[in-house]
């Protein structure tokens, strides 16, 4: 539970219809199993103490009374056990029978959550037996204590305030206005559903999308435990299709037609962070409609997380989805440039081409935009500007790429111009300091701008979002352009976009050159090569881009603190980077991110392609003078603590 993670479970026990004594034992066995596996919150199916398919046996007093007795037994057994669990049973109150989920923790019945929407169509005939429960909870005396009875109940964990649990039962989530909407609006971060949803062909697909969609709409964790084998098969079959979802993502799903348990770790801080970011997510405080029950859980650290932590959060994992995303992003980039070109009446573009990944992507996007406008690609001026650090490999690739795309190639060597500039400054050619490097970058930008003026064209920016986050750009050098097509594309995604283009272009020669560019080390090529090979490798200097993109995603998308990002990175990159390496580059990211904001404050226009961006006009309105102290101090404290 440290860092806001909580392990939850959805469990489908083996049951016998109309045998609460047997069923209670099966439920308790699964509670003990879940507790051994670290579960703090467990959900069981609808009416599982009796079985959902009891039919008119629900009119038998002995069945209802025995179920209540078995609930008492479960409550007694739970004393001293740190698990909040929800179990379904029929409940008599004021002469009416209700379908409820009992919430139990540490020897105490916290609430009886009632089913609001009672289905009475097709195979369902619940109104024959059950009465819809009240929205506003009613106090009910049972076994010597007062228990809230109804739908509007929030269970709050006093020592983990991000954990606020509410419940609904089966059909409640299938209707047009589920109770969970009101629950989330009232502050619930986790919704539990005790369910008995029968299986028909294809229904599981809809059920999965329903639960995932509800968790996305409500920005919450959603745990659905479904009835399974053991229910009567007189007319129906129940598949035990348990689901755990979080904000649109299914974290765990049990295979159908088997009984068992699934576990997953919900990220409560991620849920709260997302709600905080979304100004349209309105939390109300309808105290007259809700009862609030408090409980406390022991705070334990989950050593290994039972949830995926993707090391490349900007990149879909599946090939089909990744290809679809790449096509979508390339189109967004090209459409942004198309609009700017059309609006300005510009029919000429100027791209500085280095033979590296970023300029390659910019040229590919520019070619696509020109195709959309039906402007000949010959109107794209691709400029190679060799200088002291240029290698034969990158030079040849730049020239061949331009040729294959049908753009015009122009070579402007800047060696002499930079040498003259150094003489004017009195700067030694042997002094390979920041002036040596940045003078080349600024000279290249001046050449591009002047060529754009000469041709009535537009300079297309090549720098990517990862470089902007780190400030790895020369101010008023490659930092500047007239439209930056890569401004919201992280470096790890640039690779996939170029690879996707290579794989789908249908030209083997173009594919070969693109793959060679992909294999070339990332470098600004501002220092002389060694034996003809690139000597200046960016990732040796600022760190691996896959780490920095990971940091950037969680810092900007969710606002996580350093300790949390460090923990997630340890999980995501286990076996790839050790903790000391991760922490070293995390501190580097924070230092550069804060100190280099002034460069991002004056970025050229460029299209946003994903959920994270650094435009000062859009997603990142950050002061250039913000201090990094508290972030770096927490990172330093992690170094003192050592690896987990």
Buried (B, 14 or more C-beta within 10 A) or exposed (E): BBBBBBBBBBBBBBBBBBBBEBBBBBBBEBBEBBBEEBBBBBBBBBBBBBBBBBBEBBEEEEBBEBBBBBBEBBBEBBEEBBBBBBBBBBBEBEEEBBBBBBBBBBEBBBBBBBBBBBBEEEEBBBEEBBBBBBBEBBEBEBEEEEBBBBBBBBBBBEEBEBBBBBBBBBBBBBEEEBBBBBBBBBBBBBBBBBBBBBBEEEBBEEBBEBBBBBBBBBBBBBBBBBBBBBBBEEEBBBBBBBBBBBBEEBBBBBEBEEBBBBBBBBBBBBBBBBBEEEEEEEEEEEEEBBBBBEBEBEEEEBEEBBBEBEBBBBBBEEEEEBBEBBBEBBBBBBBBBBBBBBEEEBBBBBBBBBBBBBBBBBBBBBBBBBEBBEBEBEBBBBBBBBBBBBBEBBBBBBBBBBBBBEBBBBEBEBBEBBBEBBEEEEBEEEEBEEBBBBBBBBBBBBBBBEBBEEBEBBBBBBBBBBBBBBBBBBBBBBBBBBBBBBBBBBBBBBBBBBBBBBEEBEEEEBBBBBBBBBEBBBBBBBBBBEEEEBBBEBBEEBBBBBBBBBBBBBBBBBEBBBBBBBBBBBBBBEEEBEBEBBBBBBBBBBBBBBBBBEBBEEBBBBBBBBEBBBBBEEBBEBEBEEEBEEBBEBBEEBBEEEEE
